Structures are given as C-alpha cells and as structure tokens.
C-alpha cells in the first residue's frame, strides 16, 4: 500500500504545483457557470447556440493542446535537465504553431461557420444566434492561443501562482461585462448573445496582455525575441514534430469525436442540446482536477524523467494516479449533491432540467474512472509514449463509443439520458486498456538524453 501513498515532501510539492491551478480553474469554471446561467435566462435557443459554438471552439482548443503538448513534453524535461537554450526553442515552436492554428481556425469559421453549426441544429433562430456568437469568438482565438503557449510553458517549469491572479482578473472582466452587455444594465445596450460574445473576446484580450507582462518579468528562462523566433535547431524541431503529430492527431480525433457525440445527442431535440450544455458547465466544477493532474505529471514525472531519475518518476506516477482517483471520488460526491438544487438557477423547461440532472449524476459516478484515465494519459505522454496515448484515447473512441453513439442516435428511439449513460460507460474498458499500456513502461525514458 505504501507504493501508492507519498511522504510529506511529495504531497507538499503536489500541493504547491496543483493547488493554484485547481483554484484557478475552479474560479474560472464557477464564473463560466454564472455566464452559462445568464445566457440560459435568455432562451433555450440562446443556450443551444452558445453550446454549438463552444463545441466548435472546443475542437480548436484541443488541437492547440495537442500541437503544443508535443513541445511541452520537451519543455518539462529540458527544464529538468537545465538545458535552457533548448527550452527556449520549444517555446518558439509553440508560438509559431499556435499562430498557425489560430489563423486556420479563423479562416474555417469565417467561410464555413453556418455549415458547421447546421451539423447540430436546423433551428433557424439557434443558427443565427450561433453565427452572431461565432463572429466574435473567431477573433478571440488569437489571444487565447498565445496565452496558452505562454502559460503552459510556465506550468511546465512549475510556475503557477501568477497565472491564478491573471485568470481571476480575466474571468471577473468576462463576468462583469456579461452582466452589463447581456441584459443592458446601466448605460450599456441589451445585446443578449452578442453581449456574451463581446465580453468573452474582451476578457481574452485582457488575459493575453497580462500574460505578456508576466512573460517579460518572469519568463527569462524561456522568453525569446521576435528576431530569434525561427531559430530552432533542425534536430530539436524534428523531435518536437515527431512528438507533436501523434498528439495533434489524437486531439483532433478526440475533439471531433466529442463533437460527434453532441451531434448524436442533439438529434433528440433542442432540450437535449441545451441539457448537454448545462451538464458540461456544471460537471466542470469537479472536472477542474484534470488540469491539475496534467500539471502535476509534467512536474513530478516529466521533470524527474528529465533529471534521469527514472525510478523516482515511476514511483511518483503511481502515487499521483492513486491521489487523483481518491480526490475524484470526493469530487463525485460533491457533484452528485449539487445535482439536487443547482439546476434551479436555470430558466429552462422541466424536460431539459431532468435530462441534465440525470447526466450530471452519471458524471458524478464515473469521475474516478475519468480521473484514472486522465492520469494514465498524461503519464504516458510525459515520457513520450504517444503511440499508447493515441491508442487509448482517440483510437479507442473512434473504434467503439463514436460508432455506438451514431447507431443509437440514428437507428433507435433510445432517450438521450440512456445514450449518455452507455457512452460514458465505455471509459471502463478504456481504463483497463490504458493500464495495460502503462504497465509496459515504454514511457519511462529521458527524452533530454534520448533525443537530440
């Protein structure tokens, strides 16, 4: 049992690294929930429209994480080995790739926005509201992706507290502007969904400005000047590309898989679409632990591998997985309790509330399984075992859950609640498969030595 329980030093490091991020994401999620409730007071079409655009934006977000994650694996290990020149090169790679993704998403949303939205709904009111929201969201991608490139590098070297402050400022800006612009308080016009979009865009700009200030003041280990932006050694570049491609493909297929799930659920009507939005917003209150797992693995496993302390990395990974599951079990109880009253905040139909309540309780029951899988995924990724991460994540999703979701949606009359239960249950065999890949220990390697 001692293999799964750490000493005081382990938990002190874990708390130092993870606590600020959990608090940051909890605050962010709580405010996003408030935003979600505000939009939900407009109409079910409004909340459905925001849900659709957020799902499209979700694909961009995960592709960004996948593309930058390949460099992030090296960032953590180069920092651990104190190779700061190569650490700077990983940061340059993130900036270049991030800007490319933002530009591509802007072009796609500009020319194919309506077609993408119509995948989820044929309600003309919902479509028009979604197009309004998307017209602002596509611009915010540039600010957000630059923020991610910088903040992820800070997290990979163990700097998290300043990011918490920046996040608080950004989300407060978003919430305050939402209140004034959605409902037209004080001298502001009543803009509804358009107001929510403007508030989000402004908050993203505020966030990236503060992130750049932090970069200038505390990012000297990895910061770079524009004239050196394309100075990346060919061998380092090729190593990052080789690492990033499987991660990018994984996030591309995983995010499109999640989008396919929403499409399948949305075929059950506007109530189902609105309920899925509400389910996600409320479930995120406890899913915030997943981001902490990723950061903790980068520091306690990735940095340790970079120092060539392979046995310590193996030991830390076991303890992180055990801790993640125990914390998730407690979080699940909290989420289950919230399901009894939190839906009263929404001005939606009883049918929508019933669907959301059932789905929230399913997530509450399965969160220890989700957390276990997230821990395995980021541990495998920390050591560069991208083959395993693809197989257990996107590969598995498209072999089983996605086809089943489409079959249930198109060829049965099964209620959306039971569809959701069946799809979530597929994480159990995924857990067993991921564990088998973890035990093979292909991830226990020092990339700072094994790679150029």
C-alpha positions as CSV (number, residue, x, y, z in Angstrom):
1,X,0.0,0.0,0.0
2,X,3.0,2.3,0.7
3,X,3.6,2.3,-3.1
4,X,0.6,4.5,-3.6
5,X,1.0,6.8,-0.6
6,X,3.6,9.5,-0.7
7,X,5.6,11.2,2.0
8,X,5.2,14.8,3.2
9,X,7.7,16.1,0.7
10,X,5.7,14.5,-2.2
11,X,2.4,16.0,-1.1
12,X,3.9,19.4,-0.4
13,X,5.3,19.5,-3.9
14,X,2.0,18.2,-5.3
15,X,0.0,20.8,-3.4
16,X,2.4,23.6,-4.4
17,X,2.1,22.7,-8.1
18,X,-1.6,21.7,-8.3
19,X,-3.4,23.8,-5.8
20,X,-3.0,27.1,-7.6
21,X,-4.2,25.5,-10.9
22,X,-7.2,23.9,-9.2
23,X,-8.1,27.1,-7.6
24,X,-7.7,29.0,-10.9
25,X,-9.8,26.5,-12.9
26,X,-12.4,26.3,-10.1
27,X,-12.8,30.1,-10.2
28,X,-12.8,30.1,-14.0
29,X,-15.4,27.3,-14.1
30,X,-17.6,28.9,-11.4
31,X,-17.7,32.1,-13.4
32,X,-18.3,30.3,-16.6
33,X,-21.2,28.6,-14.9
34,X,-22.6,32.0,-13.9
35,X,-22.1,33.1,-17.6
36,X,-23.9,29.9,-18.6
37,X,-26.8,30.7,-16.3
38,X,-27.0,34.3,-17.7
39,X,-27.3,33.0,-21.2
40,X,-29.7,30.3,-20.1
41,X,-32.1,33.1,-18.9
42,X,-32.5,34.3,-22.4
43,X,-33.9,31.2,-24.1
44,X,-33.1,27.5,-24.8
45,X,-32.2,28.6,-28.3
46,X,-29.6,31.0,-26.9
47,X,-28.0,28.4,-24.7
48,X,-28.1,25.9,-27.5
49,X,-26.4,28.5,-29.8
50,X,-23.6,29.1,-27.3
51,X,-23.2,25.4,-26.8
52,X,-22.7,24.7,-30.5
53,X,-20.1,27.5,-30.9
54,X,-18.3,26.4,-27.7
55,X,-18.2,22.8,-29.1
56,X,-16.6,24.1,-32.4
57,X,-14.2,26.2,-30.3
58,X,-13.5,23.1,-28.2
59,X,-12.1,21.4,-31.2
60,X,-9.7,24.3,-31.7
61,X,-8.7,24.2,-28.1
62,X,-7.9,20.5,-28.1
63,X,-6.0,20.7,-31.3
64,X,-4.0,23.5,-29.8
65,X,-3.2,21.5,-26.7
66,X,-2.2,18.5,-28.8
67,X,0.1,20.5,-31.1
68,X,1.7,22.4,-28.2
69,X,1.7,19.4,-26.0
70,X,4.5,17.7,-28.1
71,X,6.8,20.7,-27.4
72,X,5.5,20.7,-23.8
73,X,6.9,17.2,-23.1
74,X,10.3,18.5,-24.1
75,X,9.8,21.8,-22.1
76,X,9.3,19.9,-18.9
77,X,12.3,17.6,-19.5
78,X,14.7,20.3,-20.8
79,X,13.8,22.4,-17.7
80,X,14.6,19.4,-15.5
81,X,18.0,18.9,-17.2
82,X,18.6,22.7,-17.1
83,X,19.1,22.9,-20.9
84,X,17.6,26.4,-21.1
85,X,18.6,27.0,-24.7
86,X,16.5,24.1,-25.9
87,X,13.8,25.2,-23.5
88,X,13.6,28.5,-25.4
89,X,13.4,26.6,-28.7
90,X,10.4,24.6,-27.5
91,X,8.7,28.0,-26.7
92,X,9.4,29.4,-30.1
93,X,7.8,26.3,-31.6
94,X,4.7,26.8,-29.5
95,X,4.3,30.4,-30.7
96,X,4.7,29.6,-34.3
97,X,2.3,26.6,-34.3
98,X,-0.2,28.4,-32.1
99,X,-0.4,31.4,-34.5
100,X,-0.9,28.9,-37.4
101,X,-3.8,27.2,-35.7
102,X,-5.5,30.4,-34.8
103,X,-5.2,31.7,-38.4
104,X,-6.5,28.4,-39.8
105,X,-9.5,28.3,-37.4
106,X,-10.3,31.9,-38.2
107,X,-10.5,31.1,-41.9
108,X,-12.6,28.0,-41.4
109,X,-15.1,29.7,-39.1
110,X,-15.4,32.7,-41.5
111,X,-16.2,30.7,-44.6
112,X,-17.8,27.5,-43.2
113,X,-19.4,28.7,-39.9
114,X,-23.0,28.2,-41.0
115,X,-22.4,24.7,-42.4
116,X,-20.6,23.7,-39.2
117,X,-23.4,25.0,-37.0
118,X,-26.0,23.2,-39.0
119,X,-24.4,19.9,-38.1
120,X,-26.0,20.3,-34.7
121,X,-29.3,22.1,-35.4
122,X,-31.7,23.1,-38.1
123,X,-33.5,25.7,-35.9
124,X,-33.0,29.0,-37.7
125,X,-33.1,31.1,-34.6
126,X,-30.4,29.0,-33.0
127,X,-28.3,29.1,-36.1
128,X,-28.5,32.9,-36.4
129,X,-27.6,33.3,-32.7
130,X,-24.7,30.9,-33.0
131,X,-23.4,32.8,-36.1
132,X,-23.5,36.1,-34.1
133,X,-21.6,34.5,-31.2
134,X,-19.1,32.9,-33.6
135,X,-18.4,36.2,-35.4
136,X,-16.7,37.4,-32.2
137,X,-15.3,34.0,-30.9
138,X,-13.2,33.5,-34.0
139,X,-11.2,36.7,-33.2
140,X,-10.6,35.7,-29.6
141,X,-8.8,32.5,-30.7
142,X,-5.6,34.5,-31.4
143,X,-5.4,36.0,-27.9
144,X,-6.4,32.7,-26.3
145,X,-3.8,30.6,-28.1
146,X,-1.0,32.9,-27.4
147,X,-2.0,32.9,-23.7
148,X,-1.9,29.1,-23.8
149,X,1.5,28.9,-25.4
150,X,3.0,31.1,-22.7
151,X,1.0,29.9,-19.6
152,X,1.6,26.2,-20.4
153,X,5.3,26.8,-20.5
154,X,5.2,28.5,-17.1
155,X,3.3,25.5,-15.7
156,X,5.8,23.0,-17.2
157,X,8.6,24.7,-15.3
158,X,6.4,24.8,-12.1
159,X,5.3,28.5,-12.1
160,X,1.6,28.6,-11.4
161,X,0.7,31.2,-8.8
162,X,0.9,34.4,-11.1
163,X,-1.3,32.6,-13.6
164,X,-4.0,32.3,-10.9
165,X,-4.1,36.1,-10.5
166,X,-4.3,36.7,-14.2
167,X,-7.1,34.2,-14.6
168,X,-9.1,35.8,-11.8
169,X,-8.7,39.3,-13.5
170,X,-9.8,37.9,-16.9
171,X,-12.8,35.9,-15.6
172,X,-14.0,38.8,-13.5
173,X,-13.8,41.0,-16.6
174,X,-15.8,38.5,-18.5
175,X,-18.5,38.1,-15.8
176,X,-18.9,41.9,-15.2
177,X,-19.2,42.6,-18.9
178,X,-21.6,39.7,-19.4
179,X,-23.9,41.1,-16.7
180,X,-23.9,44.6,-18.4
181,X,-23.9,43.6,-22.0
182,X,-26.3,40.6,-22.0
183,X,-29.1,42.3,-20.0
184,X,-28.3,46.0,-20.8
185,X,-27.7,47.3,-17.2
186,X,-26.5,50.8,-16.5
187,X,-25.9,52.7,-19.8
188,X,-25.0,49.6,-21.8
189,X,-27.2,48.3,-24.6
190,X,-29.1,45.0,-24.1
191,X,-27.2,42.7,-26.6
192,X,-28.1,39.2,-25.4
193,X,-25.9,36.5,-27.0
194,X,-23.9,39.2,-28.8
195,X,-23.1,40.8,-25.5
196,X,-21.8,37.4,-24.2
197,X,-19.5,37.1,-27.2
198,X,-18.1,40.6,-26.8
199,X,-17.5,40.0,-23.1
200,X,-15.6,36.8,-23.8
201,X,-13.5,38.5,-26.5
202,X,-12.5,41.4,-24.3
203,X,-11.6,39.1,-21.4
204,X,-9.3,37.1,-23.7
205,X,-7.5,40.3,-24.7
206,X,-7.1,41.4,-21.1
207,X,-5.7,37.9,-20.3
208,X,-3.1,37.9,-23.1
209,X,-1.9,41.4,-22.2
210,X,-1.3,40.4,-18.6
211,X,0.3,37.1,-19.7
212,X,2.8,39.1,-21.9
213,X,3.6,41.3,-18.9
214,X,4.3,38.2,-16.8
215,X,6.5,36.8,-19.6
216,X,8.6,39.9,-19.7
217,X,9.1,39.9,-15.9
218,X,9.4,36.2,-15.0
219,X,9.9,34.3,-18.3
220,X,13.6,34.9,-18.7
221,X,14.4,31.2,-18.8
222,X,12.3,30.6,-22.0
223,X,11.4,34.0,-23.4
224,X,12.5,34.9,-26.9
225,X,12.7,37.9,-29.1
226,X,10.9,38.2,-32.4
227,X,14.1,38.2,-34.4
228,X,15.0,34.8,-32.9
229,X,11.5,33.3,-33.3
230,X,12.5,31.0,-36.2
231,X,15.8,29.9,-34.7
232,X,15.2,26.3,-33.9
233,X,17.8,23.5,-34.4
234,X,16.7,21.1,-37.1
235,X,17.1,18.1,-34.8
236,X,15.1,19.7,-32.0
237,X,12.4,20.8,-34.4
238,X,12.2,17.3,-36.0
239,X,12.0,15.7,-32.5
240,X,9.1,18.1,-31.5
241,X,7.3,17.5,-34.7
242,X,7.6,13.7,-34.3
243,X,6.3,14.1,-30.8
244,X,3.6,16.6,-31.6
245,X,2.0,14.9,-34.7
246,X,0.5,11.9,-32.8
247,X,-0.7,14.2,-30.0
248,X,-2.2,16.6,-32.5
249,X,-3.9,13.8,-34.4
250,X,-5.1,12.4,-31.1
251,X,-6.7,15.7,-30.0
252,X,-8.1,16.2,-33.5
253,X,-9.8,12.8,-33.5
254,X,-10.8,13.1,-29.8
255,X,-12.3,16.5,-30.1
256,X,-14.2,15.6,-33.3
257,X,-15.4,12.5,-31.5
258,X,-16.8,14.6,-28.7
259,X,-18.4,16.8,-31.4
260,X,-19.9,13.7,-32.9
261,X,-21.4,12.8,-29.5
262,X,-23.0,16.2,-29.3
263,X,-24.4,15.8,-32.8
264,X,-25.8,12.4,-31.8
265,X,-27.4,13.8,-28.6
266,X,-28.7,17.0,-30.4
267,X,-30.8,14.8,-32.7
268,X,-33.1,14.3,-29.7
269,X,-34.1,18.0,-29.9
270,X,-33.4,21.4,-28.5
271,X,-34.0,20.3,-24.9
272,X,-31.3,17.6,-25.3
273,X,-28.8,20.2,-26.8
274,X,-29.5,22.7,-24.0
275,X,-29.2,19.9,-21.4
276,X,-25.8,18.8,-22.7
277,X,-24.5,22.4,-22.4
278,X,-25.8,22.6,-18.8
279,X,-24.3,19.2,-18.0
280,X,-20.9,20.2,-19.2
281,X,-20.9,23.6,-17.4
282,X,-21.9,22.1,-14.1
283,X,-19.7,19.0,-14.4
284,X,-16.7,21.2,-15.0
285,X,-16.9,22.3,-11.3
286,X,-15.3,19.0,-10.4
287,X,-13.5,18.2,-13.7
288,X,-11.1,21.0,-12.8
289,X,-8.9,18.3,-11.2
290,X,-8.0,17.0,-14.6
291,X,-5.9,20.1,-15.4
292,X,-4.1,19.8,-12.1
293,X,-3.3,16.2,-12.9
294,X,-1.7,17.3,-16.2
295,X,0.5,19.9,-14.5
296,X,1.4,17.6,-11.6
297,X,2.5,14.9,-14.0
298,X,4.6,17.4,-16.0
299,X,6.5,18.5,-12.8
300,X,6.6,15.3,-10.7
301,X,7.1,12.8,-13.7
302,X,8.3,14.9,-16.6
303,X,10.8,17.0,-14.7
304,X,12.0,13.8,-12.9
305,X,12.5,11.9,-16.2
306,X,14.5,14.9,-17.5
307,X,16.8,14.6,-14.5
308,X,17.2,10.9,-15.4
309,X,15.6,9.8,-12.1
310,X,13.6,7.0,-13.7
311,X,12.8,5.0,-10.6
312,X,11.6,8.2,-8.9
313,X,9.4,9.0,-11.9
314,X,7.9,5.6,-11.8
315,X,7.2,5.9,-8.0
316,X,5.7,9.4,-8.4
317,X,3.4,8.3,-11.2
318,X,1.9,5.5,-9.0
319,X,1.2,8.0,-6.2
320,X,-0.2,10.6,-8.5
321,X,-2.7,8.1,-10.0
322,X,-3.8,6.9,-6.6
323,X,-4.2,10.5,-5.3
324,X,-6.1,11.5,-8.4
325,X,-8.6,8.7,-8.0
326,X,-9.2,9.5,-4.3
327,X,-9.7,13.2,-4.9
328,X,-12.0,12.3,-7.8
329,X,-14.2,10.1,-5.6
330,X,-14.7,13.0,-3.2
331,X,-15.4,15.4,-6.1
332,X,-18.0,13.0,-7.4
333,X,-19.9,13.1,-4.2
334,X,-19.9,16.9,-4.3
335,X,-21.2,16.9,-7.9
336,X,-23.9,14.4,-7.0
337,X,-25.1,16.6,-4.2
338,X,-25.1,19.7,-6.4
339,X,-27.5,17.9,-8.9
340,X,-30.4,18.2,-6.4
341,X,-30.6,22.0,-6.5
342,X,-28.2,23.7,-8.8
343,X,-30.4,23.4,-11.9
344,X,-32.9,25.7,-10.3
345,X,-30.6,28.5,-11.4
346,X,-31.6,27.9,-15.0
347,X,-34.7,29.3,-16.7
348,X,-35.3,26.2,-18.9
349,X,-38.0,23.6,-19.3
350,X,-38.5,20.8,-16.8
351,X,-37.6,18.3,-19.6
352,X,-34.2,20.0,-20.0
353,X,-33.6,20.0,-16.3
354,X,-34.5,16.3,-16.0
355,X,-32.1,15.3,-18.7
356,X,-29.3,17.5,-17.3
357,X,-29.8,16.2,-13.7
358,X,-29.6,12.5,-14.9
359,X,-26.4,13.2,-16.9
360,X,-24.7,15.2,-14.1
361,X,-25.3,12.2,-11.7
362,X,-23.8,9.8,-14.3
363,X,-20.7,12.0,-14.5
364,X,-20.5,12.1,-10.7
365,X,-20.4,8.3,-10.6
366,X,-17.9,8.0,-13.3
367,X,-15.4,10.7,-12.4
368,X,-13.0,8.4,-10.6
369,X,-12.8,6.3,-13.8
370,X,-12.3,9.5,-15.8
371,X,-9.6,10.7,-13.5
372,X,-7.7,7.4,-13.6
373,X,-7.7,7.5,-17.4
374,X,-6.5,11.2,-17.4
375,X,-3.7,10.3,-15.1
376,X,-2.6,7.4,-17.3
377,X,-2.8,9.5,-20.4
378,X,-0.6,12.3,-19.1
379,X,1.9,9.9,-17.6
380,X,2.3,8.1,-20.9
381,X,2.7,11.4,-22.6
382,X,5.3,12.7,-20.1
383,X,7.7,10.0,-21.3
384,X,6.9,10.5,-25.0
385,X,4.8,7.3,-25.4
386,X,2.5,8.9,-27.9
387,X,1.6,5.6,-29.6
388,X,-0.1,4.5,-26.4
389,X,-1.8,7.8,-25.8
390,X,-3.3,7.7,-29.3
391,X,-4.4,4.1,-28.9
392,X,-6.1,4.6,-25.5
393,X,-7.7,7.9,-26.3
394,X,-8.8,8.9,-29.8
395,X,-8.1,5.5,-31.3
396,X,-10.3,3.8,-28.8
397,X,-13.0,6.5,-29.1
398,X,-13.5,6.0,-32.8
399,X,-13.4,2.2,-32.7
400,X,-16.2,1.9,-30.1
401,X,-18.0,4.9,-28.5
402,X,-18.4,7.0,-31.6
403,X,-20.0,4.3,-33.8
404,X,-22.2,3.2,-31.0
405,X,-23.4,6.8,-30.4
406,X,-24.3,7.2,-34.0
407,X,-26.1,3.9,-34.2
408,X,-28.1,4.7,-31.1
409,X,-29.0,8.2,-32.4
410,X,-29.9,7.2,-36.0
411,X,-31.4,3.7,-35.6
412,X,-33.1,3.7,-32.2
413,X,-35.5,5.8,-30.2
414,X,-33.5,5.5,-27.0
415,X,-33.8,8.5,-24.7
416,X,-30.7,10.8,-24.7
417,X,-30.2,10.0,-21.0
418,X,-29.6,6.3,-21.7
419,X,-27.5,7.1,-24.7
420,X,-25.3,9.3,-22.4
421,X,-25.0,6.5,-19.8
422,X,-23.9,3.9,-22.4
423,X,-21.3,6.2,-23.9
424,X,-19.8,7.2,-20.6
425,X,-19.6,3.6,-19.5
426,X,-17.2,2.9,-22.4
427,X,-14.5,4.5,-20.2
428,X,-14.3,1.4,-18.1
429,X,-12.8,-0.9,-20.7
430,X,-10.7,2.1,-21.8
431,X,-9.3,2.2,-18.2
432,X,-8.3,-1.5,-18.5
433,X,-6.6,-1.0,-21.8
434,X,-4.7,2.1,-20.6
435,X,-3.5,0.3,-17.6
436,X,-2.0,-2.4,-19.7
437,X,-0.1,0.1,-21.8
438,X,1.1,1.9,-18.6
439,X,2.5,-1.4,-17.2
440,X,4.6,-1.9,-20.4
441,X,6.6,1.1,-19.2
442,X,7.6,2.4,-22.7
443,X,7.0,5.9,-21.2
444,X,9.9,5.6,-18.7
445,X,12.6,7.4,-20.7
446,X,14.7,10.6,-20.5
447,X,13.9,12.5,-23.7
448,X,16.5,15.1,-22.8
449,X,19.2,12.4,-23.3
450,X,17.5,10.1,-25.7
451,X,16.5,12.9,-28.1
452,X,18.9,15.4,-29.6
